[in-house]
Amino acid sequence: MSGNSKIETTAPKSRWKRLLQNLGLSCAVFFFCAAAFEIALRFCGYGNLEIYQPDPKLYWRLKPDQDCYTKIGHKPVHVNSQGTRGPEFHIEKPAGTIRILSLGDSRTFGWGLTDGETYSRQLEKMLQAYVGSGRKVEVINAGVNAWSYPQMLVYFRDFGLKYQPDFVVLGEANLWTQFSEKNSPEFVRQFMWRVRLKNFLRHFAIYHFVVEVQLQELYQRERVKFIPVDPKQDALFKEQQQSDPDALFRGAIEGVCRVAQTNHVQSILLYLPTVSEATATNRSDVYKVKSAAGAKFGVPLVDLTADLKPRGNALYLEADPVHLDAQGNAMVAERLFETFTNSLTR
């Protein structure tokens, strides 16, 4: 009888041991396959996307000192120690330097473009050739994907002025997000975890391939949980929705002009219409606000509508009616160059 008890006691232990061994083996195989898949995807160009760091004032900004690739087109990106795309520069402006701060969203950052293809870098080369070797031209590309005008105002006021720019170019912004200083501290705290979670996931090529590429439609619907682009789809963001969104970005655009004027920096407003805006009969609200701000503060407005309209989709990235391609950016640089040469001549 005692022998039977030992057999009954030993049998369950053996079953649990085999179960744990099989579970451990399954986990090992799973992680091995995942690691192999991760490595294979990296060889195919997936992963290594730009990483953002949470910021209590800006919500998110580019993490300094990183080399990565654009999500679209897999173009190389270098983010310098100041957290802006492009080569290193000294915080204190060197003598004999013309420094331009270029503000904007992904259209300024260079969505799907190399650094040399962005309008900021092309403008820098044009102006450098124009002024000659006696002076140096620096265009700081401070564009950050999905930034709103209030975020750009805060960046310009709290960070950009430290670079002692002679000019500030205000490009386009994400109008659906309203991240500003008017949002509650609780909203800021809750949003920080979203940025941290998104950064963690973006370290993996599997996430990039499976979620952002293969499940692109699902990703576009669910991405509002990380960077809300439509307040109607985000309960947390909806609480922060301002009663008059137009007034919010109007105040921010005028704020940039006002801060620039106070600190003896010349402003230039830049209007980059989407395909639909370029061909529309009526002007967009953003154009109207920038036009009014330009008149109010006496600053130039560089409007690309007439340049882009005749070409339609030809100057935008493939299947993308928002982001200009390298040729479109060259056109923007040429128009800005004309404005700057007039300013420098005066």
VOGU-3710 file (C-alpha; in Angstrom, 3 decimals, decimal comma):
1> msgnskiett> 0,000/0,000/0,000  2,841/2,395/0,818  4,443/1,546/-2,527  1,286/2,559/-4,392  1,276/5,907/-2,515  4,822/6,624/-3,666  3,890/5,864/-7,259  0,801/8,135/-7,047  2,889/10,948/-5,517  5,702/10,620/-8,036
11> apksrwkrll> 3,424/10,526/-11,096  1,959/14,068/-10,701  5,449/15,469/-10,041  6,732/13,825/-13,213  3,832/15,244/-15,218  4,472/18,761/-13,870  8,171/18,415/-14,574  7,525/17,349/-18,188  4,997/20,168/-18,553  7,485/22,757/-17,328
21> qnlglscavf> 10,209/21,326/-19,560  7,926/21,465/-22,598  6,861/24,992/-21,696  10,485/26,074/-21,301  11,397/24,478/-24,622  8,455/26,177/-26,347  9,471/29,553/-24,925  13,069/29,025/-26,009  11,966/28,129/-29,543  9,610/31,115/-29,643
31> ffcaaafeia> 12,276/33,596/-28,551  14,815/32,029/-30,927  12,398/32,395/-33,860  11,504/35,948/-32,793  15,185/36,877/-32,573  15,870/35,353/-35,989  12,860/37,190/-37,451  14,026/40,449/-35,851  17,517/40,072/-37,334  16,151/39,149/-40,767
41> lrfcgygnle> 13,826/42,164/-40,786  16,675/44,495/-39,849  18,698/43,156/-42,792  15,656/43,972/-44,955  15,612/47,566/-43,723  12,920/47,497/-41,052  13,310/48,938/-37,570  15,709/51,625/-36,342  13,117/54,400/-36,611  13,534/57,779/-34,963
51> iyqpdpklyw> 13,037/57,759/-31,203  11,421/60,544/-29,195  11,937/61,508/-25,590  9,106/62,664/-23,325  9,249/66,347/-22,448  6,969/68,062/-19,903  6,862/71,255/-22,005  6,961/69,894/-25,551  5,291/66,512/-24,848  7,791/64,824/-27,201
61> rlkpdqdcyt> 10,972/65,844/-28,978  13,617/63,995/-30,960  16,036/62,068/-28,777  19,513/63,581/-29,237  22,468/61,704/-30,722  20,769/59,042/-32,802  21,235/57,621/-36,274  18,121/56,059/-37,707  15,974/55,899/-40,845  12,748/57,501/-41,994
71> kighkpvhvn> 9,671/55,330/-41,697  8,810/56,042/-45,340  11,536/55,453/-47,911  14,103/54,204/-45,376  16,249/57,339/-45,739  19,102/57,917/-43,258  18,530/60,386/-40,431  21,112/61,888/-38,076  19,852/63,691/-34,994  22,541/65,838/-33,403
81> sqgtrgpefh> 23,255/66,490/-29,728  20,720/69,348/-29,667  17,910/67,043/-30,783  17,494/68,489/-34,286  17,964/66,731/-37,606  21,239/67,548/-39,313  24,879/68,259/-38,504  26,202/69,447/-35,167  26,242/73,158/-34,349  27,385/75,271/-31,418
91> iekpagtiri> 24,680/76,600/-29,129  26,405/79,982/-29,124  26,378/81,339/-32,659  29,905/81,802/-34,054  30,903/85,246/-35,265  30,163/85,938/-38,915  27,371/83,356/-39,036  23,883/83,807/-40,449  21,686/81,429/-38,486  18,161/80,415/-39,494
101> lslgdsrtfg> 15,828/78,376/-37,282  13,415/76,272/-39,348  10,275/75,260/-37,422  7,618/72,818/-38,615  6,227/69,312/-38,466  7,101/66,244/-40,580  7,099/68,386/-43,728  10,025/70,342/-42,294  11,690/67,328/-40,658  11,821/65,565/-44,033
111> wgltdgetys> 9,306/62,700/-44,081  10,724/60,160/-46,535  13,715/62,351/-47,457  17,440/62,446/-46,839  18,720/65,451/-44,917  20,138/66,923/-48,107  16,731/66,713/-49,792  14,907/68,761/-47,140  14,145/72,364/-48,004  16,091/73,531/-44,942
121> rqlekmlqay> 19,338/71,942/-46,098  18,845/72,936/-49,732  18,207/76,516/-48,618  21,396/76,446/-46,565  23,460/75,418/-49,616  21,883/78,103/-51,804  22,473/80,868/-49,257  26,032/79,709/-48,561  26,853/79,952/-52,262  25,190/83,371/-52,360
131> vgsgrkvevi> 27,083/84,959/-49,424  30,395/83,300/-50,295  33,154/82,025/-48,052  33,372/85,196/-45,979  30,308/84,290/-43,931  28,801/80,999/-42,795  25,144/80,050/-43,150  23,477/77,609/-40,761  19,884/76,443/-41,150  18,793/74,488/-38,090
141> nagvnawsyp> 16,099/71,983/-39,029  13,943/71,924/-35,895  11,017/70,142/-37,560  9,429/67,380/-35,472  6,789/64,941/-36,683  3,213/65,790/-35,599  4,113/68,978/-33,742  1,429/71,637/-33,363  1,925/75,409/-33,539  1,716/75,796/-29,739
151> qmlvyfrdfg> 4,545/73,267/-29,385  6,634/75,241/-31,877  5,998/78,438/-29,940  7,216/76,829/-26,716  10,270/75,364/-28,460  11,176/78,691/-30,055  10,746/80,608/-26,808  12,436/78,146/-24,437  15,020/76,484/-26,685  15,355/78,112/-30,099
161> lkyqpdfvvl> 16,232/81,589/-28,849  19,300/80,129/-27,132  20,749/79,475/-30,593  20,637/83,226/-31,355  18,933/82,887/-34,767  18,813/85,828/-37,140  15,693/84,425/-38,823  12,942/81,989/-37,928  10,919/80,214/-40,620  7,538/78,935/-39,457
171> geanlwtqfs> 6,387/76,065/-41,650  3,355/73,802/-41,337  1,946/72,033/-38,274  -0,338/69,203/-37,260  -3,627/71,030/-36,760  -5,461/68,057/-35,262  -3,344/67,946/-32,130  -3,576/70,775/-29,654  -0,732/70,086/-27,289  -0,179/73,373/-25,518
181> eknspefvrq> 0,580/74,946/-22,188  -3,179/75,235/-21,621  -3,521/71,499/-21,101  -3,808/70,215/-17,545  -0,827/68,717/-15,666  -2,796/65,482/-15,391  -3,082/65,280/-19,175  0,662/65,866/-19,525  1,465/63,095/-17,025  -0,896/60,632/-18,687
191> fmwrvrlknf> 0,471/61,420/-22,108  4,084/60,785/-21,091  3,495/57,037/-20,772  2,217/56,968/-24,336  5,470/58,423/-25,615  7,523/55,982/-23,537  5,479/52,988/-24,719  5,716/54,037/-28,370  9,486/54,487/-28,042  9,848/51,018/-26,511
201> lrhfaiyhfv> 7,894/49,401/-29,337  9,760/51,348/-32,005  13,020/49,692/-30,986  11,818/46,467/-32,605  11,820/45,733/-36,332  9,011/43,210/-35,765  6,758/45,991/-34,503  7,656/48,181/-37,479  7,005/45,394/-40,007  3,922/43,789/-38,477
211> vevqlqelyq> 2,096/46,773/-36,986  3,118/49,825/-38,985  3,505/48,108/-42,379  1,470/44,898/-42,629  -1,316/46,179/-40,390  -1,075/49,747/-41,634  -4,811/50,400/-41,773  -5,285/49,057/-38,251  -2,241/51,024/-37,095  -3,631/54,268/-38,503
221> rervkfipvd> -6,856/53,712/-36,556  -5,148/52,751/-33,301  -2,180/55,155/-33,389  -4,326/57,832/-31,769  -3,662/56,028/-28,504  -0,062/57,250/-28,790  -0,238/60,444/-30,838  -3,906/61,454/-31,192  -4,652/62,991/-34,575  -8,423/63,190/-34,233
231> pkqdalfkeq> -9,870/64,390/-30,919  -13,129/62,583/-31,642  -11,312/59,237/-31,384  -9,443/59,924/-28,172  -11,354/60,290/-24,905  -8,340/61,675/-23,052  -7,542/64,204/-25,748  -11,192/65,151/-26,121  -11,104/66,567/-22,616  -8,309/68,864/-23,717
241> qqsdpdalfr> -10,048/70,017/-26,904  -10,180/73,791/-26,975  -13,524/75,413/-27,723  -12,005/77,371/-30,609  -9,163/75,401/-32,282  -8,567/78,108/-34,897  -7,944/80,645/-32,143  -5,439/78,282/-30,547  -3,140/78,023/-33,558  -3,787/81,656/-34,490
251> gaiegvcrva> -2,491/82,670/-31,091  0,535/80,394/-31,456  1,454/81,692/-34,926  1,152/85,268/-33,759  3,066/84,275/-30,640  6,043/83,107/-32,697  6,031/86,404/-34,608  5,741/88,385/-31,376  8,565/86,513/-29,612  10,745/86,926/-32,703
261> qtnhvqsill> 10,024/90,636/-32,903  10,785/91,141/-29,206  14,122/89,341/-29,563  15,156/91,038/-32,832  14,684/87,896/-34,926  13,129/88,281/-38,358  10,152/85,986/-39,012  9,217/84,367/-42,297  5,903/82,526/-42,575  5,768/79,551/-44,930
271> ylptvseata> 2,588/78,087/-46,393  2,853/74,568/-47,867  -0,560/73,491/-49,138  -1,616/69,881/-49,444  -2,774/68,685/-52,865  -6,413/69,398/-52,021  -5,584/72,827/-50,535  -3,561/73,813/-53,603  -6,460/73,050/-55,935  -9,285/74,297/-53,705
281> tnrsdvykvk> -11,335/77,343/-54,663  -11,260/78,811/-51,161  -8,153/79,448/-49,127  -7,543/77,278/-46,042  -7,897/78,617/-42,505  -4,145/78,252/-41,970  -3,385/80,416/-44,986  -5,823/83,066/-43,770  -4,278/83,081/-40,294  -0,722/83,292/-41,634
291> saagakfgvp> -1,673/85,988/-44,103  -3,282/88,034/-41,339  -0,285/87,493/-39,038  2,091/88,540/-41,801  0,180/91,767/-42,324  -0,099/92,430/-38,585  3,606/91,999/-37,857  4,962/93,109/-41,214  6,649/89,802/-42,017  6,749/88,024/-45,401
301> lvdltadlkp> 4,510/85,081/-46,241  5,983/82,604/-48,723  3,009/80,916/-50,363  3,771/77,860/-52,532  0,238/77,431/-53,868  0,887/78,913/-57,314  4,094/76,858/-57,657  2,589/73,521/-56,641  -0,898/73,744/-58,148  0,061/73,174/-61,821
311> rgnalylead> 1,973/69,976/-61,010  -0,697/68,313/-58,853  0,560/65,082/-57,218  3,852/65,147/-59,136  5,713/67,078/-56,425  4,464/64,986/-53,498  5,582/61,598/-52,235  3,867/58,622/-53,826  0,308/58,153/-52,531  0,914/61,013/-50,088
321> pvhldaqgna> -0,954/64,290/-50,695  0,739/66,072/-47,793  4,512/65,572/-47,938  6,547/67,065/-50,772  9,237/64,991/-52,479  12,822/66,137/-53,053  11,865/68,170/-56,125  9,007/69,801/-54,247  11,372/70,667/-51,396  13,790/72,178/-53,912
331> mvaerlfetf> 10,981/74,442/-55,090  10,301/75,505/-51,491  14,008/76,224/-50,981  14,113/78,358/-54,127  11,165/80,477/-53,005  12,656/80,908/-49,528  16,003/81,773/-51,118  14,371/84,621/-53,043  12,884/85,983/-49,826  16,136/85,707/-47,907
341> tnsltr> 18,247/87,357/-50,592  15,844/90,293/-50,585  16,179/90,536/-46,787  19,952/90,213/-46,857  20,209/92,844/-49,602  18,208/95,338/-47,546
//
